Amino acid sequence: MRASRTRRTVRLLAVTAVAALCALGLTPSAGAADTPPPGANNWSCKPDSAHPQPVVLVNGTFKTSYENWLTLSPALADAGYCVFSFEYGGLETAPIPDSAAELRDFVNAVLGATGAKKVDIVGHSQGGMMPRYYVKFLGGATKVDDLVGIVPSNHGTTNPLALAAGATVCPSCVDQTAGSDFLQKLNSAPETPVGPDYTAIATKCDEVVVPYTSAFLNGPDSYVTNVLLQDRCPLDTTEHDQAPKSPLVEQWVLNALQRNGPADPTFVPRCV
């Protein structure tokens, strides 16, 4: 009887962990993890005067770079940017400070290959928040021109399934739980250190970063813009997982990258 209960408990824990990851939109893709998305990782690409910063794409938890940026990467390349992406943190489950160190090393490689002085970073979910650790604690403030977060977990989530994933299965999920020690350190003053321009893009339909306002950043309007998709397009139904593939999000990303400063808060995109 006791053995039977133990087996049921193990099965329940396994199902709970898988359900947690699925509910959070964090299930890994079947695609090859080492395959860059279209348009990315042309190491001979040289930025031009119209696009002086190469763009580093940082995918979200349990997402391969290929799947996460299948739409946005070629769009940025077609717009004239040198685009780069990488895999990190064991499908992005490692403690976030460790992943931020991997980002630091990748940015240094991009700068060395392109000859650029700074990069722009566009990240989804954890990938929109984790670069802030690099900026604040690992020297990234002088190497990042724009940081654009797509539904970033800047202040974590109150979704209990993030913690249910567990420290053993997914340390980064625990780090992204609202109120975690990691987030308290990250968001201690100054929340947005001087250096980059910050754009945070959120959607009311976010079922992962809960509440959706957790994506927003505190800081001066001169270099921080918080975007809520439904403020301009009230009928938009973009959810967390599909945000990087949204044509509406793409417009906001390009607006942020193409101007001095963060995204223009008065920008009027074409609602899709």
Legacy VTK file of the C-alpha trace (Angstrom):
# vtk DataFile Version 3.0
C-alpha trace
ASCII
DATASET POLYDATA
POINTS 272 float
0.000 0.000 0.000
2.757 2.434 0.979
4.703 1.638 -2.229
1.562 2.245 -4.264
1.034 5.628 -2.602
4.679 6.505 -3.271
4.350 5.653 -6.958
1.169 7.761 -7.187
2.943 10.663 -5.489
5.891 10.462 -7.885
3.538 10.357 -10.863
1.582 13.323 -9.484
4.766 15.362 -9.007
5.911 14.548 -12.521
2.530 15.472 -13.993
2.472 18.670 -11.920
5.918 19.709 -13.177
4.997 19.047 -16.799
1.662 20.803 -16.374
3.422 23.758 -14.810
5.772 24.104 -17.737
2.968 23.694 -20.265
0.742 26.204 -18.526
3.582 28.694 -18.465
4.244 28.245 -22.153
7.665 26.848 -21.328
7.666 23.501 -23.103
10.750 22.903 -25.210
10.448 22.726 -28.987
11.151 19.613 -30.949
13.465 21.609 -33.223
17.238 21.482 -33.036
18.463 23.648 -30.182
21.653 24.648 -31.993
19.939 25.938 -35.143
19.773 29.741 -35.310
16.600 31.352 -36.637
16.516 32.626 -40.231
18.549 35.794 -40.661
20.653 35.306 -37.542
24.332 34.577 -36.867
25.953 35.825 -40.031
29.289 36.465 -38.351
30.605 38.387 -41.352
27.784 40.938 -41.104
28.954 44.517 -40.502
26.579 47.184 -39.147
26.042 50.272 -41.310
25.431 53.884 -40.344
21.659 53.413 -40.444
21.836 50.322 -38.207
24.961 50.846 -36.098
24.162 48.324 -33.374
23.872 44.589 -34.035
20.791 43.049 -32.444
21.157 40.196 -29.958
17.993 38.127 -29.516
17.493 36.432 -26.144
14.805 33.758 -26.025
12.502 32.844 -23.165
12.500 29.947 -20.729
12.367 26.487 -22.317
12.349 27.980 -25.810
14.899 27.322 -28.515
16.196 30.403 -30.241
15.029 29.022 -33.583
11.398 28.731 -32.556
11.300 31.866 -30.432
12.613 34.138 -33.208
11.358 32.385 -36.334
9.409 35.497 -37.344
11.200 38.462 -35.786
14.772 37.475 -36.692
14.281 37.565 -40.473
12.185 40.726 -40.143
15.059 42.490 -38.375
17.581 41.172 -40.899
15.379 42.354 -43.775
15.237 45.775 -42.099
19.036 45.951 -42.335
20.216 44.801 -38.905
22.973 42.326 -38.135
21.109 39.775 -36.020
22.540 37.267 -33.552
21.012 34.673 -31.226
22.279 31.991 -28.896
21.193 29.183 -26.590
21.903 29.536 -22.886
21.345 28.089 -19.451
20.309 24.554 -20.386
17.073 25.552 -22.159
17.106 28.694 -20.019
16.530 26.798 -16.757
19.842 27.686 -15.077
20.052 30.290 -12.308
19.597 33.632 -14.028
22.932 35.153 -12.899
24.701 32.257 -14.629
22.743 32.876 -17.824
23.526 36.589 -17.644
27.225 35.696 -17.621
26.678 33.662 -20.796
24.988 36.693 -22.350
27.975 38.860 -21.391
30.336 36.480 -23.175
28.099 36.289 -26.255
27.794 40.072 -26.492
31.581 40.355 -26.301
31.861 37.877 -29.171
29.344 39.847 -31.262
31.144 43.118 -30.612
34.457 41.535 -31.527
33.124 40.091 -34.784
31.201 43.160 -35.941
33.460 45.924 -34.677
30.452 47.663 -33.121
30.762 49.555 -29.846
27.355 48.510 -28.506
24.546 46.051 -29.184
20.793 46.283 -29.015
19.124 43.463 -27.082
15.609 42.203 -27.797
14.405 39.558 -25.365
11.247 37.570 -24.700
9.983 36.728 -21.202
13.047 35.702 -19.141
15.084 36.898 -22.111
13.702 40.395 -21.671
14.469 40.491 -17.963
17.741 38.528 -17.647
19.772 41.091 -19.656
19.031 43.626 -16.917
21.244 41.568 -14.600
24.010 41.766 -17.195
23.484 45.525 -17.468
23.375 46.139 -13.724
25.967 43.737 -12.359
28.179 42.420 -15.183
29.289 45.513 -17.074
26.585 45.614 -19.700
25.560 49.222 -19.048
28.313 50.481 -21.349
27.699 47.859 -24.043
23.918 47.957 -24.556
22.230 50.778 -26.462
18.624 49.519 -26.418
17.050 46.822 -24.274
13.627 45.846 -25.574
11.676 43.361 -23.460
8.752 41.509 -25.020
6.403 40.499 -22.162
9.446 40.447 -19.856
9.270 38.975 -16.361
10.792 42.115 -14.862
8.983 41.789 -11.544
8.247 38.098 -11.798
4.933 36.338 -11.800
2.390 35.388 -9.172
1.407 32.370 -11.260
1.952 29.510 -8.762
3.016 27.175 -11.532
6.339 29.000 -11.844
7.313 27.897 -8.350
5.749 24.471 -8.942
8.376 23.814 -11.607
10.791 23.576 -8.697
14.348 24.632 -7.957
15.711 21.278 -9.147
13.827 21.227 -12.443
14.030 24.933 -13.246
15.999 27.304 -10.993
15.246 30.194 -13.341
11.513 29.606 -12.823
12.000 30.072 -9.090
14.056 33.201 -9.771
11.114 34.537 -11.786
8.601 34.050 -8.994
7.369 37.400 -7.682
9.230 38.389 -4.520
12.151 36.014 -5.076
15.531 36.913 -3.614
16.841 37.264 -7.138
14.177 39.788 -8.170
14.575 41.791 -4.990
18.262 42.196 -5.800
17.629 42.939 -9.473
14.946 45.546 -8.806
16.708 47.335 -5.966
17.454 50.957 -6.802
18.308 51.857 -9.459
15.882 49.565 -11.246
16.956 50.930 -14.636
20.648 51.898 -14.454
21.824 54.692 -16.720
23.242 53.402 -19.990
20.676 51.608 -22.160
17.269 52.846 -23.265
14.580 50.515 -21.944
11.340 49.490 -23.662
8.985 46.996 -21.986
6.121 45.610 -24.083
3.187 44.008 -22.257
-0.211 42.555 -23.156
-3.367 42.299 -21.097
-3.727 38.738 -22.379
-0.533 37.553 -20.706
-1.246 34.303 -18.878
2.374 33.735 -17.789
3.645 37.044 -16.424
0.850 37.695 -13.935
-0.165 40.431 -13.450
0.842 41.757 -16.849
1.950 45.009 -15.233
4.872 43.062 -13.750
6.561 43.612 -17.105
6.747 47.367 -16.637
9.859 49.194 -15.461
10.343 52.192 -13.225
12.563 54.945 -14.532
12.673 58.356 -16.186
10.577 58.837 -19.322
13.720 60.001 -21.092
15.026 56.455 -21.298
12.191 54.151 -20.153
8.991 53.450 -22.131
6.311 50.992 -21.022
4.037 49.797 -23.823
0.678 48.095 -23.350
-0.425 46.683 -26.710
-4.121 47.230 -25.987
-3.629 50.956 -25.338
-3.271 51.431 -29.095
-5.061 48.301 -30.306
-7.836 47.465 -27.795
-8.933 44.313 -29.642
-5.472 42.779 -29.783
-5.379 39.283 -28.244
-1.619 38.625 -28.253
-0.706 36.129 -25.525
2.624 35.527 -23.827
3.950 32.647 -25.874
3.110 34.144 -29.266
4.187 37.717 -28.509
7.544 37.446 -30.354
5.630 36.438 -33.499
3.085 39.260 -33.280
3.154 41.787 -36.162
2.048 44.411 -33.649
4.988 43.648 -31.358
7.311 43.769 -34.362
6.222 47.343 -35.076
7.000 48.416 -31.522
10.388 46.680 -31.583
11.382 48.409 -34.815
10.179 51.746 -33.439
12.406 51.327 -30.388
15.457 50.289 -32.409
15.138 52.925 -35.118
15.158 56.012 -32.914
17.290 57.643 -30.277
15.824 56.759 -26.903
13.285 54.059 -26.095
10.112 53.405 -28.082
8.082 56.533 -28.751
5.111 56.444 -26.338
3.044 58.414 -28.896
3.743 55.890 -31.693
0.566 54.713 -33.433
1.078 51.223 -34.885
-1.099 49.552 -37.465
-3.491 47.299 -35.563
-3.535 43.796 -36.987
LINES 1 273
272 0 1 2 3 4 5 6 7 8 9 10 11 12 13 14 15 16 17 18 19 20 21 22 23 24 25 26 27 28 29 30 31 32 33 34 35 36 37 38 39 40 41 42 43 44 45 46 47 48 49 50 51 52 53 54 55 56 57 58 59 60 61 62 63 64 65 66 67 68 69 70 71 72 73 74 75 76 77 78 79 80 81 82 83 84 85 86 87 88 89 90 91 92 93 94 95 96 97 98 99 100 101 102 103 104 105 106 107 108 109 110 111 112 113 114 115 116 117 118 119 120 121 122 123 124 125 126 127 128 129 130 131 132 133 134 135 136 137 138 139 140 141 142 143 144 145 146 147 148 149 150 151 152 153 154 155 156 157 158 159 160 161 162 163 164 165 166 167 168 169 170 171 172 173 174 175 176 177 178 179 180 181 182 183 184 185 186 187 188 189 190 191 192 193 194 195 196 197 198 199 200 201 202 203 204 205 206 207 208 209 210 211 212 213 214 215 216 217 218 219 220 221 222 223 224 225 226 227 228 229 230 231 232 233 234 235 236 237 238 239 240 241 242 243 244 245 246 247 248 249 250 251 252 253 254 255 256 257 258 259 260 261 262 263 264 265 266 267 268 269 270 271
